[in-house]
Amino acid sequence: MKRIVVGITGATGSVYGLRLLELLADQGEWETHLVMSSSALLNIREEIPNGRKLIESAAHVVHNIRNVGASIASGSFLCDGMVIAPCSMRTLAAVAHGLSDNLITRAADVMLKERRRLVLMTRETPLNLAHLRNMVACTEMGAVVFPPVPAFYARPDGIDAIVNHTCMRVLDLFGVHRNVAQRWQGLTNDGADPALVPATIERQA
């Protein structure tokens, strides 16, 4: 089976981590390894009713944040990458500076040193200079900084639709192409300025 590590930290947006685990479980070919920080557990309690149980039951393996000797702490553990959903600014800073002080940041460090996919769903606004510099540092090391920004062109009808679209885009980065939300098909002609509408419509496959 393919393997992916999912980290959940204390930033708001724990539903992203839950939905990613659920979508990967539906695939049937992915083994998920979950790590949650202590702050994540506090936040999950506020954001998702019975959230910890739901999240842990959606993962194949659950690791303790303090167990830096876990399998995912080693580069010899073969996996296809890691996503931190959501990623707090504290965790972003630790990854940017190589501070492997818990299992999430250690696993992220492993992804970078082994040149594996690392996606950071950073969640904060507004951003200060330290946040921006840490994002640059992680990007320069090969990570993908992926703030969960809603795509309103999909005309979401609620929070679930917004979460599904964002998680679909994240999974695309791992080669998992789920059509759980509307994908961009190009501009429609409804209500468009006639001067901007082409005389012939591009043929789509």
Salt bridges, closest charged atoms under 4 A:
GLU22 OE1 - ARG19 NE 3.12
GLU31 OE2 - ARG3 NE 3.01
GLU31 OE2 - HIS33 NE2 2.69
GLU56 OE2 - ARG52 NE 3.08
ASP101 OD2 - ARG90 NH2 2.24
ASP109 OD2 - ARG106 NH1 3.36
GLU114 OE2 - LYS113 NZ 2.70
ASP160 OD1 - ARG19 NH2 3.53
ASP172 OD1 - HIS177 ND1 2.90
ASP172 OD2 - ARG183 NH1 2.92
